[in-house]
């Protein structure tokens, strides 16, 4: 009986230890993901989908493939999109506006798509500096744009 009680106590102590360590382990994973994106010369559609889905819908540890399928099923990216396709500024703008349910201008309301989503993102200062809708997005620039959107969404969006 005594051995059984000790085993239960050790098990409970182990579970408590894991629960206390879980936030540290998750933040380390997130930091590693941020570091990986920062070092990426150009972001793929699946990488962008992963960060955007994790930022808006959770869970934070969603895989690139699962996030890509999520945005494809919602119609935010074409069905034929594969994981290794680089994302353009226009496509990133459209994906971001859809995921965060952002309103665009008159033309975006009439003809929603990457072109007018890009214009709306520039007008709202989410995208800064020289850019065009066809431009590929670096990891650093992607995180800056996502940060700008998250800052606005946290405020009065």
C-alpha positions as CSV (number, residue, x, y, z in Angstrom):
1,X,0.0,0.0,0.0
2,X,2.8,2.4,0.9
3,X,4.6,1.8,-2.5
4,X,1.3,2.5,-4.3
5,X,0.9,5.8,-2.4
6,X,4.5,6.9,-3.2
7,X,4.0,6.1,-6.9
8,X,0.9,8.2,-7.0
9,X,2.7,11.1,-5.3
10,X,5.6,10.9,-7.8
11,X,3.2,10.8,-10.7
12,X,1.3,13.8,-9.4
13,X,4.6,15.7,-8.8
14,X,5.7,14.8,-12.4
15,X,2.4,16.1,-13.9
16,X,2.7,19.3,-11.8
17,X,6.3,19.8,-13.0
18,X,5.2,19.4,-16.7
19,X,2.4,21.9,-16.2
20,X,4.8,24.4,-14.8
21,X,7.3,23.9,-17.6
22,X,4.7,23.9,-20.4
23,X,4.7,27.7,-20.9
24,X,8.5,27.9,-21.0
25,X,8.6,25.0,-23.6
26,X,5.9,26.7,-25.7
27,X,7.6,30.1,-25.7
28,X,10.9,28.5,-26.7
29,X,9.2,26.9,-29.6
30,X,7.6,30.2,-30.6
31,X,11.0,32.0,-30.3
32,X,12.5,29.3,-32.5
33,X,9.8,29.8,-35.1
34,X,10.2,33.6,-35.0
35,X,14.0,33.2,-35.5
36,X,13.4,30.8,-38.4
37,X,11.1,33.3,-40.1
38,X,13.4,36.2,-39.5
39,X,16.2,34.3,-41.2
40,X,14.0,33.4,-44.2
41,X,14.8,35.4,-47.4
42,X,11.3,34.9,-48.7
43,X,8.2,33.6,-46.9
44,X,6.1,30.8,-48.4
45,X,2.3,30.7,-48.4
46,X,2.3,27.9,-45.9
47,X,4.6,29.8,-43.5
48,X,2.5,32.9,-43.8
49,X,-0.7,30.8,-43.2
50,X,0.8,29.2,-40.1
51,X,1.6,32.5,-38.5
52,X,-1.6,34.2,-39.5
53,X,-3.8,31.3,-38.4
54,X,-2.0,31.0,-35.1
55,X,-2.4,34.8,-34.5
56,X,-6.1,34.8,-35.3
57,X,-7.6,31.4,-34.6
58,X,-5.0,29.5,-32.6
59,X,-3.6,27.0,-31.7
60,X,-0.2,28.4,-31.5
61,X,1.5,25.1,-32.5
62,X,-0.5,24.5,-35.7
63,X,1.6,23.0,-38.5
64,X,2.3,24.7,-41.8
65,X,0.3,22.1,-43.7
66,X,-2.7,22.3,-41.4
67,X,-2.7,26.1,-41.5
68,X,-2.4,26.0,-45.3
69,X,-5.4,23.6,-45.6
70,X,-7.4,25.8,-43.2
71,X,-7.0,28.9,-45.3
72,X,-7.5,27.0,-48.6
73,X,-10.8,25.5,-47.3
74,X,-12.0,29.0,-46.4
75,X,-11.2,30.2,-49.9
76,X,-8.5,32.6,-48.9
77,X,-5.9,30.9,-51.1
78,X,-6.4,28.9,-54.3
79,X,-7.1,25.1,-54.0
80,X,-4.0,24.3,-56.0
81,X,-1.6,26.1,-53.6
82,X,1.4,24.0,-52.5
83,X,3.5,24.5,-49.4
84,X,6.7,25.7,-51.2
85,X,5.1,28.6,-53.2
86,X,6.5,32.0,-52.2
87,X,3.9,34.5,-51.2
88,X,3.6,37.9,-52.9
89,X,2.7,41.1,-51.2
90,X,-0.7,41.1,-52.8
91,X,-1.6,37.6,-51.7
92,X,-0.3,38.3,-48.2
93,X,-2.5,41.4,-48.1
94,X,-5.5,39.4,-49.2
95,X,-4.9,36.6,-46.8
96,X,-4.3,39.0,-43.9
97,X,-7.4,41.1,-44.6
98,X,-9.6,37.9,-44.8
99,X,-8.1,36.3,-41.6
100,X,-8.4,39.5,-39.6
101,X,-11.7,40.5,-41.2
102,X,-10.4,43.9,-42.2
103,X,-12.4,46.3,-44.3
104,X,-11.0,47.7,-47.5
105,X,-11.8,50.6,-49.7
106,X,-14.6,50.9,-52.2
107,X,-12.8,48.8,-54.9
108,X,-12.0,46.0,-52.4
109,X,-15.7,45.9,-51.4
110,X,-16.7,45.6,-55.1
111,X,-13.9,43.3,-56.3
112,X,-12.1,41.7,-53.3
113,X,-8.7,40.3,-54.2
114,X,-5.0,40.7,-53.8
115,X,-4.7,43.9,-55.8
116,X,-7.2,46.0,-53.8
117,X,-6.3,44.3,-50.6
118,X,-2.7,45.4,-51.1
119,X,-3.9,49.0,-51.7
120,X,-6.0,48.9,-48.5
121,X,-3.0,47.6,-46.5
122,X,-0.8,50.4,-47.8
123,X,-3.5,53.0,-47.2
124,X,-3.8,51.8,-43.6
125,X,0.0,51.9,-43.2
126,X,0.2,48.2,-42.5
127,X,2.7,48.0,-45.4
128,X,5.3,50.7,-45.4
129,X,8.1,51.6,-47.7
130,X,8.6,50.7,-51.4
131,X,6.6,47.7,-52.5
132,X,4.2,46.4,-55.1
133,X,1.6,43.6,-55.1
134,X,3.9,41.2,-57.1
135,X,6.9,41.7,-54.7
136,X,8.0,38.6,-52.7
137,X,8.0,39.1,-48.9
138,X,11.1,38.6,-46.7
139,X,10.7,37.1,-43.3
140,X,11.6,40.3,-41.6
141,X,9.1,42.3,-43.6
142,X,6.4,39.7,-43.0
143,X,6.8,40.0,-39.3
144,X,6.7,43.8,-39.4
145,X,3.4,43.7,-41.4
146,X,1.9,41.1,-39.2
147,X,2.9,43.1,-36.1
148,X,1.3,46.3,-37.6
149,X,-1.9,44.4,-38.2
150,X,-1.9,42.9,-34.7
151,X,-1.2,46.3,-33.1
152,X,-4.2,47.8,-34.9
153,X,-6.4,44.8,-34.1
154,X,-5.5,45.0,-30.5
155,X,-6.6,48.7,-30.5
156,X,-9.9,49.8,-32.0
157,X,-10.3,47.3,-34.9
